[in-house]
């Protein structure tokens, strides 16, 4: 619930709904953190190509 409220409104609103006096506890324990990493596959592909050229 806190994650949805944070995404659709604000972290402050999520904290208020949960009865927290501030946002620190809400952010640390109740709002799900993003787990997606940026797509760096092109960079990793180039790195792999360079290694293969050196290895023969």
PQR file of N, CA, C, O and H, with PARSE charges and radii, in Angstrom:
ATOM      1  N   UNK A   1       0.818  -1.182   0.000 -0.4000 1.5000
ATOM      2  CA  UNK A   1       0.000   0.000   0.000 -0.0000 2.0000
ATOM      3  C   UNK A   1       0.865   1.250   0.000  0.5500 1.7000
ATOM      4  O   UNK A   1       0.584   2.177  -0.759 -0.5500 1.4000
ATOM      5  N   UNK A   2       1.901   1.308   0.819 -0.4000 1.5000
ATOM      6  CA  UNK A   2       2.753   2.492   0.883 -0.0000 2.0000
ATOM      7  C   UNK A   2       3.468   2.724  -0.439  0.5500 1.7000
ATOM      8  O   UNK A   2       3.657   3.869  -0.851 -0.5500 1.4000
ATOM      9  H   UNK A   2       2.129   0.554   1.435  0.4000 1.0000
ATOM     10  N   UNK A   3       3.862   1.656  -1.101 -0.4000 1.5000
ATOM     11  CA  UNK A   3       4.539   1.785  -2.393 -0.0000 2.0000
ATOM     12  C   UNK A   3       3.596   2.422  -3.413  0.5500 1.7000
ATOM     13  O   UNK A   3       4.002   3.310  -4.162 -0.5500 1.4000
ATOM     14  H   UNK A   3       3.709   0.726  -0.766  0.4000 1.0000
ATOM     15  N   UNK A   4       2.363   1.981  -3.444 -0.4000 1.5000
ATOM     16  CA  UNK A   4       1.379   2.529  -4.372 -0.0000 2.0000
ATOM     17  C   UNK A   4       1.106   4.003  -4.082  0.5500 1.7000
ATOM     18  O   UNK A   4       1.060   4.821  -5.001 -0.5500 1.4000
ATOM     19  H   UNK A   4       2.033   1.259  -2.835  0.4000 1.0000
ATOM     20  N   UNK A   5       0.927   4.337  -2.823 -0.4000 1.5000
ATOM     21  CA  UNK A   5       0.662   5.736  -2.462 -0.0000 2.0000
ATOM     22  C   UNK A   5       1.866   6.598  -2.815  0.5500 1.7000
ATOM     23  O   UNK A   5       1.699   7.707  -3.322 -0.5500 1.4000
ATOM     24  H   UNK A   5       0.964   3.672  -2.077  0.4000 1.0000
ATOM     25  N   UNK A   6       3.068   6.114  -2.558 -0.4000 1.5000
ATOM     26  CA  UNK A   6       4.276   6.860  -2.917 -0.0000 2.0000
ATOM     27  C   UNK A   6       4.342   7.092  -4.422  0.5500 1.7000
ATOM     28  O   UNK A   6       4.672   8.191  -4.867 -0.5500 1.4000
ATOM     29  H   UNK A   6       3.204   5.213  -2.145  0.4000 1.0000
ATOM     30  N   UNK A   7       4.031   6.065  -5.206 -0.4000 1.5000
ATOM     31  CA  UNK A   7       4.096   6.184  -6.666 -0.0000 2.0000
ATOM     32  C   UNK A   7       3.017   7.101  -7.228  0.5500 1.7000
ATOM     33  O   UNK A   7       3.266   7.859  -8.166 -0.5500 1.4000
ATOM     34  H   UNK A   7       3.762   5.172  -4.845  0.4000 1.0000
ATOM     35  N   UNK A   8       1.830   7.032  -6.656 -0.4000 1.5000
ATOM     36  CA  UNK A   8       0.700   7.789  -7.196 -0.0000 2.0000
ATOM     37  C   UNK A   8       0.534   9.166  -6.560  0.5500 1.7000
ATOM     38  O   UNK A   8      -0.066  10.055  -7.165 -0.5500 1.4000
ATOM     39  H   UNK A   8       1.628   6.417  -5.894  0.4000 1.0000
ATOM     40  N   UNK A   9       1.054   9.352  -5.357 -0.4000 1.5000
ATOM     41  CA  UNK A   9       0.930  10.644  -4.673 -0.0000 2.0000
ATOM     42  C   UNK A   9       2.327  11.080  -4.227  0.5500 1.7000
ATOM     43  O   UNK A   9       3.132  11.535  -5.039 -0.5500 1.4000
ATOM     44  H   UNK A   9       1.541   8.630  -4.866  0.4000 1.0000
ATOM     45  N   UNK A  10       2.603  10.938  -2.935 -0.4000 1.5000
ATOM     46  CA  UNK A  10       3.922  11.325  -2.407 -0.0000 2.0000
ATOM     47  C   UNK A  10       4.313  10.391  -1.265  0.5500 1.7000
ATOM     48  O   UNK A  10       3.476   9.687  -0.701 -0.5500 1.4000
ATOM     49  H   UNK A  10       1.948  10.569  -2.275  0.4000 1.0000
ATOM     50  N   UNK A  11       5.582  10.402  -0.944 -0.4000 1.5000
ATOM     51  CA  UNK A  11       6.064   9.642   0.206 -0.0000 2.0000
ATOM     52  C   UNK A  11       5.457  10.195   1.490  0.5500 1.7000
ATOM     53  O   UNK A  11       5.156   9.448   2.421 -0.5500 1.4000
ATOM     54  H   UNK A  11       6.262  10.974  -1.402  0.4000 1.0000
ATOM     55  N   UNK A  12       5.284  11.496   1.529 -0.4000 1.5000
ATOM     56  CA  UNK A  12       4.674  12.127   2.699 -0.0000 2.0000
ATOM     57  C   UNK A  12       3.249  11.625   2.916  0.5500 1.7000
ATOM     58  O   UNK A  12       2.825  11.406   4.050 -0.5500 1.4000
ATOM     59  H   UNK A  12       5.529  12.103   0.773  0.4000 1.0000
ATOM     60  N   UNK A  13       2.522  11.447   1.829 -0.4000 1.5000
ATOM     61  CA  UNK A  13       1.155  10.931   1.935 -0.0000 2.0000
ATOM     62  C   UNK A  13       1.168   9.491   2.445  0.5500 1.7000
ATOM     63  O   UNK A  13       0.342   9.120   3.279 -0.5500 1.4000
ATOM     64  H   UNK A  13       2.867  11.624   0.907  0.4000 1.0000
ATOM     65  N   UNK A  14       2.093   8.686   1.952 -0.4000 1.5000
ATOM     66  CA  UNK A  14       2.193   7.302   2.419 -0.0000 2.0000
ATOM     67  C   UNK A  14       2.504   7.259   3.906  0.5500 1.7000
ATOM     68  O   UNK A  14       1.914   6.472   4.646 -0.5500 1.4000
ATOM     69  H   UNK A  14       2.764   8.987   1.274  0.4000 1.0000
ATOM     70  N   UNK A  15       3.423   8.099   4.340 -0.4000 1.5000
ATOM     71  CA  UNK A  15       3.773   8.149   5.762 -0.0000 2.0000
ATOM     72  C   UNK A  15       2.567   8.556   6.604  0.5500 1.7000
ATOM     73  O   UNK A  15       2.334   7.991   7.673 -0.5500 1.4000
ATOM     74  H   UNK A  15       3.901   8.739   3.739  0.4000 1.0000
ATOM     75  N   UNK A  16       1.813   9.520   6.130 -0.4000 1.5000
ATOM     76  CA  UNK A  16       0.635   9.991   6.875 -0.0000 2.0000
ATOM     77  C   UNK A  16      -0.411   8.893   6.998  0.5500 1.7000
ATOM     78  O   UNK A  16      -0.991   8.707   8.067 -0.5500 1.4000
ATOM     79  H   UNK A  16       2.002   9.978   5.262  0.4000 1.0000
ATOM     80  N   UNK A  17      -0.655   8.170   5.919 -0.4000 1.5000
ATOM     81  CA  UNK A  17      -1.644   7.083   5.953 -0.0000 2.0000
ATOM     82  C   UNK A  17      -1.231   6.016   6.958  0.5500 1.7000
ATOM     83  O   UNK A  17      -2.076   5.445   7.647 -0.5500 1.4000
ATOM     84  H   UNK A  17      -0.184   8.321   5.050  0.4000 1.0000
ATOM     85  N   UNK A  18       0.063   5.751   7.039 -0.4000 1.5000
ATOM     86  CA  UNK A  18       0.559   4.730   7.967 -0.0000 2.0000
ATOM     87  C   UNK A  18       0.724   5.258   9.393  0.5500 1.7000
ATOM     88  O   UNK A  18       1.037   4.488  10.300 -0.5500 1.4000
ATOM     89  H   UNK A  18       0.749   6.215   6.479  0.4000 1.0000
ATOM     90  N   UNK A  19       0.519   6.551   9.600 -0.4000 1.5000
ATOM     91  CA  UNK A  19       0.622   7.130  10.934 -0.0000 2.0000
ATOM     92  C   UNK A  19       2.045   7.421  11.371  0.5500 1.7000
ATOM     93  O   UNK A  19       2.319   7.547  12.564 -0.5500 1.4000
ATOM     94  H   UNK A  19       0.265   7.177   8.863  0.4000 1.0000
ATOM     95  N   UNK A  20       2.956   7.530  10.406 -0.4000 1.5000
ATOM     96  CA  UNK A  20       4.350   7.835  10.735 -0.0000 2.0000
ATOM     97  C   UNK A  20       4.531   9.345  10.858  0.5500 1.7000
ATOM     98  O   UNK A  20       3.914  10.113  10.120 -0.5500 1.4000
ATOM     99  H   UNK A  20       2.734   7.428   9.437  0.4000 1.0000
ATOM    100  N   UNK A  21       5.376   9.763  11.790 -0.4000 1.5000
ATOM    101  CA  UNK A  21       5.595  11.195  11.994 -0.0000 2.0000
ATOM    102  C   UNK A  21       6.536  11.795  10.956  0.5500 1.7000
ATOM    103  O   UNK A  21       6.573  13.013  10.781 -0.5500 1.4000
ATOM    104  H   UNK A  21       5.877   9.138  12.389  0.4000 1.0000
ATOM    105  N   UNK A  22       7.285  10.957  10.279 -0.4000 1.5000
ATOM    106  CA  UNK A  22       8.190  11.405   9.217 -0.0000 2.0000
ATOM    107  C   UNK A  22       8.224  10.375   8.109  0.5500 1.7000
ATOM    108  O   UNK A  22       7.485   9.391   8.142 -0.5500 1.4000
ATOM    109  H   UNK A  22       7.255   9.968  10.422  0.4000 1.0000
ATOM    110  N   UNK A  23       9.088  10.601   7.121 -0.4000 1.5000
ATOM    111  CA  UNK A  23       9.129   9.702   5.971 -0.0000 2.0000
ATOM    112  C   UNK A  23      10.253   8.671   6.027  0.5500 1.7000
ATOM    113  O   UNK A  23      10.267   7.747   5.214 -0.5500 1.4000
ATOM    114  H   UNK A  23       9.689  11.400   7.094  0.4000 1.0000
ATOM    115  N   UNK A  24      11.186   8.800   6.952 -0.4000 1.5000
ATOM    116  CA  UNK A  24      12.357   7.915   6.975 -0.0000 2.0000
ATOM    117  C   UNK A  24      11.970   6.447   7.166  0.5500 1.7000
ATOM    118  O   UNK A  24      12.432   5.584   6.419 -0.5500 1.4000
ATOM    119  H   UNK A  24      11.174   9.551   7.612  0.4000 1.0000
ATOM    120  N   UNK A  25      11.141   6.166   8.143 -0.4000 1.5000
ATOM    121  CA  UNK A  25      10.727   4.783   8.398 -0.0000 2.0000
ATOM    122  C   UNK A  25       9.888   4.258   7.237  0.5500 1.7000
ATOM    123  O   UNK A  25      10.028   3.104   6.832 -0.5500 1.4000
ATOM    124  H   UNK A  25      10.766   6.867   8.749  0.4000 1.0000
ATOM    125  N   UNK A  26       9.027   5.101   6.712 -0.4000 1.5000
ATOM    126  CA  UNK A  26       8.183   4.701   5.585 -0.0000 2.0000
ATOM    127  C   UNK A  26       9.051   4.309   4.394  0.5500 1.7000
ATOM    128  O   UNK A  26       8.852   3.255   3.790 -0.5500 1.4000
ATOM    129  H   UNK A  26       8.913   6.038   7.041  0.4000 1.0000
ATOM    130  N   UNK A  27      10.003   5.154   4.066 -0.4000 1.5000
ATOM    131  CA  UNK A  27      10.875   4.895   2.916 -0.0000 2.0000
ATOM    132  C   UNK A  27      11.743   3.657   3.133  0.5500 1.7000
ATOM    133  O   UNK A  27      11.939   2.865   2.211 -0.5500 1.4000
ATOM    134  H   UNK A  27      10.165   6.011   4.556  0.4000 1.0000
ATOM    135  N   UNK A  28      12.250   3.493   4.324 -0.4000 1.5000
ATOM    136  CA  UNK A  28      13.172   2.384   4.598 -0.0000 2.0000
ATOM    137  C   UNK A  28      12.467   1.038   4.685  0.5500 1.7000
ATOM    138  O   UNK A  28      13.000   0.034   4.213 -0.5500 1.4000
ATOM    139  H   UNK A  28      12.091   4.136   5.073  0.4000 1.0000
ATOM    140  N   UNK A  29      11.281   1.000   5.278 -0.4000 1.5000
ATOM    141  CA  UNK A  29      10.653  -0.281   5.578 -0.0000 2.0000
ATOM    142  C   UNK A  29       9.350  -0.587   4.830  0.5500 1.7000
ATOM    143  O   UNK A  29       8.942  -1.746   4.765 -0.5500 1.4000
ATOM    144  H   UNK A  29      10.848   1.816   5.661  0.4000 1.0000
ATOM    145  N   UNK A  30       8.704   0.412   4.275 -0.4000 1.5000
ATOM    146  CA  UNK A  30       7.373   0.185   3.717 -0.0000 2.0000
ATOM    147  C   UNK A  30       7.244   0.428   2.218  0.5500 1.7000
ATOM    148  O   UNK A  30       6.295  -0.056   1.602 -0.5500 1.4000
ATOM    149  H   UNK A  30       9.036   1.354   4.328  0.4000 1.0000
ATOM    150  N   UNK A  31       8.168   1.160   1.620 -0.4000 1.5000
ATOM    151  CA  UNK A  31       8.102   1.445   0.190 -0.0000 2.0000
ATOM    152  C   UNK A  31       9.106   0.546  -0.514  0.5500 1.7000
ATOM    153  O   UNK A  31      10.299   0.567  -0.211 -0.5500 1.4000
ATOM    154  H   UNK A  31       8.939   1.554   2.121  0.4000 1.0000
ATOM    155  N   UNK A  32       8.607  -0.241  -1.455 -0.4000 1.5000
ATOM    156  CA  UNK A  32       9.462  -1.166  -2.196 -0.0000 2.0000
ATOM    157  C   UNK A  32      10.417  -0.376  -3.084  0.5500 1.7000
ATOM    158  O   UNK A  32      10.019   0.548  -3.793 -0.5500 1.4000
ATOM    159  H   UNK A  32       7.637  -0.259  -1.701  0.4000 1.0000
ATOM    160  N   UNK A  33      11.678  -0.763  -3.026 -0.4000 1.5000
ATOM    161  CA  UNK A  33      12.694  -0.112  -3.834 -0.0000 2.0000
ATOM    162  C   UNK A  33      12.735  -0.742  -5.222  0.5500 1.7000
ATOM    163  O   UNK A  33      12.485  -1.937  -5.379 -0.5500 1.4000
ATOM    164  H   UNK A  33      12.002  -1.514  -2.450  0.4000 1.0000
ATOM    165  N   UNK A  34      13.044   0.054  -6.203 -0.4000 1.5000
ATOM    166  CA  UNK A  34      13.158  -0.446  -7.574 -0.0000 2.0000
ATOM    167  C   UNK A  34      14.310  -1.446  -7.655  0.5500 1.7000
ATOM    168  O   UNK A  34      15.382  -1.228  -7.092 -0.5500 1.4000
ATOM    169  H   UNK A  34      13.247   1.025  -6.075  0.4000 1.0000
ATOM    170  N   UNK A  35      14.068  -2.541  -8.363 -0.4000 1.5000
ATOM    171  CA  UNK A  35      15.119  -3.549  -8.498 -0.0000 2.0000
ATOM    172  C   UNK A  35      15.640  -3.647  -9.913  0.5500 1.7000
ATOM    173  O   UNK A  35      16.556  -4.425 -10.178 -0.5500 1.4000
ATOM    174  H   UNK A  35      13.197  -2.719  -8.821  0.4000 1.0000
ATOM    175  N   UNK A  36      15.085  -2.886 -10.818 -0.4000 1.5000
ATOM    176  CA  UNK A  36      15.528  -2.949 -12.210 -0.0000 2.0000
ATOM    177  C   UNK A  36      16.793  -2.125 -12.381  0.5500 1.7000
ATOM    178  O   UNK A  36      16.879  -0.985 -11.925 -0.5500 1.4000
ATOM    179  H   UNK A  36      14.340  -2.254 -10.603  0.4000 1.0000
ATOM    180  N   UNK A  37      17.751  -2.710 -13.031 -0.4000 1.5000
ATOM    181  CA  UNK A  37      18.994  -2.015 -13.333 -0.0000 2.0000
ATOM    182  C   UNK A  37      18.901  -1.441 -14.742  0.5500 1.7000
ATOM    183  O   UNK A  37      18.121  -1.928 -15.561 -0.5500 1.4000
ATOM    184  H   UNK A  37      17.681  -3.637 -13.402  0.4000 1.0000
ATOM    185  N   UNK A  38      19.686  -0.416 -15.025 -0.4000 1.5000
ATOM    186  CA  UNK A  38      19.662   0.125 -16.382 -0.0000 2.0000
ATOM    187  C   UNK A  38      20.184  -0.904 -17.383  0.5500 1.7000
ATOM    188  O   UNK A  38      20.998  -1.758 -17.033 -0.5500 1.4000
ATOM    189  H   UNK A  38      20.319  -0.020 -14.360  0.4000 1.0000
ATOM    190  N   UNK A  39      19.719  -0.822 -18.616 -0.4000 1.5000
ATOM    191  CA  UNK A  39      20.145  -1.744 -19.665 -0.0000 2.0000
ATOM    192  C   UNK A  39      21.521  -1.330 -20.168  0.5500 1.7000
ATOM    193  O   UNK A  39      21.660  -0.348 -20.898 -0.5500 1.4000
ATOM    194  H   UNK A  39      19.057  -0.129 -18.900  0.4000 1.0000
ATOM    195  N   UNK A  40      22.517  -2.079 -19.776 -0.4000 1.5000
ATOM    196  CA  UNK A  40      23.898  -1.824 -20.211 -0.0000 2.0000
ATOM    197  C   UNK A  40      24.404  -2.969 -21.076  0.5500 1.7000
ATOM    198  O   UNK A  40      25.612  -3.182 -21.181 -0.5500 1.4000
ATOM    199  H   UNK A  40      22.404  -2.876 -19.183  0.4000 1.0000
ATOM    200  N   UNK A  41      23.500  -3.699 -21.690 -0.4000 1.5000
ATOM    201  CA  UNK A  41      23.890  -4.870 -22.474 -0.0000 2.0000
ATOM    202  C   UNK A  41      24.812  -4.510 -23.635  0.5500 1.7000
ATOM    203  O   UNK A  41      25.717  -5.278 -23.960 -0.5500 1.4000
ATOM    204  H   UNK A  41      22.518  -3.526 -21.605  0.4000 1.0000
ATOM    205  N   UNK A  42      24.600  -3.360 -24.264 -0.4000 1.5000
ATOM    206  CA  UNK A  42      25.469  -2.942 -25.370 -0.0000 2.0000
ATOM    207  C   UNK A  42      26.907  -2.751 -24.890  0.5500 1.7000
ATOM    208  O   UNK A  42      27.850  -3.148 -25.575 -0.5500 1.4000
ATOM    209  H   UNK A  42      23.864  -2.736 -24.000  0.4000 1.0000
ATOM    210  N   UNK A  43      27.069  -2.161 -23.745 -0.4000 1.5000
ATOM    211  CA  UNK A  43      28.403  -1.956 -23.179 -0.0000 2.0000
ATOM    212  C   UNK A  43      29.041  -3.299 -22.852  0.5500 1.7000
ATOM    213  O   UNK A  43      30.217  -3.517 -23.145 -0.5500 1.4000
ATOM    214  H   UNK A  43      26.303  -1.838 -23.189  0.4000 1.0000
ATOM    215  N   UNK A  44      28.282  -4.188 -22.252 -0.4000 1.5000
ATOM    216  CA  UNK A  44      28.818  -5.505 -21.899 -0.0000 2.0000
ATOM    217  C   UNK A  44      29.153  -6.317 -23.139  0.5500 1.7000
ATOM    218  O   UNK A  44      30.131  -7.065 -23.140 -0.5500 1.4000
ATOM    219  H   UNK A  44      27.327  -4.011 -22.014  0.4000 1.0000
ATOM    220  N   UNK A  45      28.356  -6.184 -24.196 -0.4000 1.5000
ATOM    221  CA  UNK A  45      28.658  -6.869 -25.444 -0.0000 2.0000
ATOM    222  C   UNK A  45      29.987  -6.393 -26.018  0.5500 1.7000
ATOM    223  O   UNK A  45      30.799  -7.199 -26.473 -0.5500 1.4000
ATOM    224  H   UNK A  45      27.561  -5.576 -24.195  0.4000 1.0000
ATOM    225  N   UNK A  46      30.205  -5.084 -25.993 -0.4000 1.5000
ATOM    226  CA  UNK A  46      31.485  -4.550 -26.495 -0.0000 2.0000
ATOM    227  C   UNK A  46      32.642  -5.050 -25.649  0.5500 1.7000
ATOM    228  O   UNK A  46      33.701  -5.384 -26.179 -0.5500 1.4000
ATOM    229  H   UNK A  46      29.546  -4.429 -25.623  0.4000 1.0000
ATOM    230  N   UNK A  47      32.447  -5.105 -24.343 -0.4000 1.5000
ATOM    231  CA  UNK A  47      33.484  -5.617 -23.454 -0.0000 2.0000
ATOM    232  C   UNK A  47      33.811  -7.060 -23.810  0.5500 1.7000
ATOM    233  O   UNK A  47      34.981  -7.438 -23.872 -0.5500 1.4000
ATOM    234  H   UNK A  47      31.586  -4.834 -23.913  0.4000 1.0000
ATOM    235  N   UNK A  48      32.784  -7.863 -24.043 -0.4000 1.5000
ATOM    236  CA  UNK A  48      32.981  -9.261 -24.408 -0.0000 2.0000
ATOM    237  C   UNK A  48      33.700  -9.414 -25.741  0.5500 1.7000
ATOM    238  O   UNK A  48      34.539 -10.301 -25.896 -0.5500 1.4000
ATOM    239  H   UNK A  48      31.834  -7.556 -23.992  0.4000 1.0000
ATOM    240  N   UNK A  49      33.377  -8.552 -26.706 -0.4000 1.5000
ATOM    241  CA  UNK A  49      34.041  -8.600 -28.005 -0.0000 2.0000
ATOM    242  C   UNK A  49      35.520  -8.291 -27.862  0.5500 1.7000
ATOM    243  O   UNK A  49      36.353  -8.954 -28.481 -0.5500 1.4000
ATOM    244  H   UNK A  49      32.695  -7.831 -26.580  0.4000 1.0000
ATOM    245  N   UNK A  50      35.858  -7.300 -27.058 -0.4000 1.5000
ATOM    246  CA  UNK A  50      37.253  -6.939 -26.850 -0.0000 2.0000
ATOM    247  C   UNK A  50      38.037  -8.061 -26.175  0.5500 1.7000
ATOM    248  O   UNK A  50      39.198  -8.301 -26.509 -0.5500 1.4000
ATOM    249  H   UNK A  50      35.182  -6.762 -26.555  0.4000 1.0000
ATOM    250  N   UNK A  51      37.405  -8.743 -25.231 -0.4000 1.5000
ATOM    251  CA  UNK A  51      38.077  -9.868 -24.558 -0.0000 2.0000
ATOM    252  C   UNK A  51      38.335 -10.989 -25.538  0.5500 1.7000
ATOM    253  O   UNK A  51      39.419 -11.573 -25.530 -0.5500 1.4000
ATOM    254  H   UNK A  51      36.462  -8.548 -24.960  0.4000 1.0000
ATOM    255  N   UNK A  52      37.360 -11.309 -26.389 -0.4000 1.5000
ATOM    256  CA  UNK A  52      37.510 -12.396 -27.339 -0.0000 2.0000
ATOM    257  C   UNK A  52      38.618 -12.107 -28.338  0.5500 1.7000
ATOM    258  O   UNK A  52      39.346 -13.024 -28.720 -0.5500 1.4000
ATOM    259  H   UNK A  52      36.479 -10.835 -26.396  0.4000 1.0000
ATOM    260  N   UNK A  53      38.768 -10.861 -28.774 -0.4000 1.5000
ATOM    261  CA  UNK A  53      39.824 -10.502 -29.711 -0.0000 2.0000
ATOM    262  C   UNK A  53      41.188 -10.717 -29.081  0.5500 1.7000
ATOM    263  O   UNK A  53      42.111 -11.189 -29.745 -0.5500 1.4000
ATOM    264  H   UNK A  53      38.177 -10.116 -28.464  0.4000 1.0000
ATOM    265  N   UNK A  54      41.326 -10.378 -27.809 -0.4000 1.5000
ATOM    266  CA  UNK A  54      42.609 -10.524 -27.111 -0.0000 2.0000
ATOM    267  C   UNK A  54      42.939 -11.995 -26.863  0.5500 1.7000
ATOM    268  O   UNK A  54      44.107 -12.383 -26.885 -0.5500 1.4000
ATOM    269  H   UNK A  54      40.576  -9.995 -27.269  0.4000 1.0000
ATOM    270  N   UNK A  55      41.914 -12.811 -26.628 -0.4000 1.5000
ATOM    271  CA  UNK A  55      42.140 -14.218 -26.316 -0.0000 2.0000
ATOM    272  C   UNK A  55      42.456 -15.050 -27.558  0.5500 1.7000
ATOM    273  O   UNK A  55      42.887 -16.198 -27.446 -0.5500 1.4000
ATOM    274  H   UNK A  55      40.965 -12.496 -26.610  0.4000 1.0000
ATOM    275  N   UNK A  56      42.246 -14.483 -28.717 -0.4000 1.5000
ATOM    276  CA  UNK A  56      42.665 -15.183 -29.900 -0.0000 2.0000
ATOM    277  C   UNK A  56      41.633 -15.748 -30.727  0.5500 1.7000
ATOM    278  O   UNK A  56      41.930 -16.359 -31.753 -0.5500 1.4000
ATOM    279  H   UNK A  56      41.896 -13.550 -28.808  0.4000 1.0000
TER
END
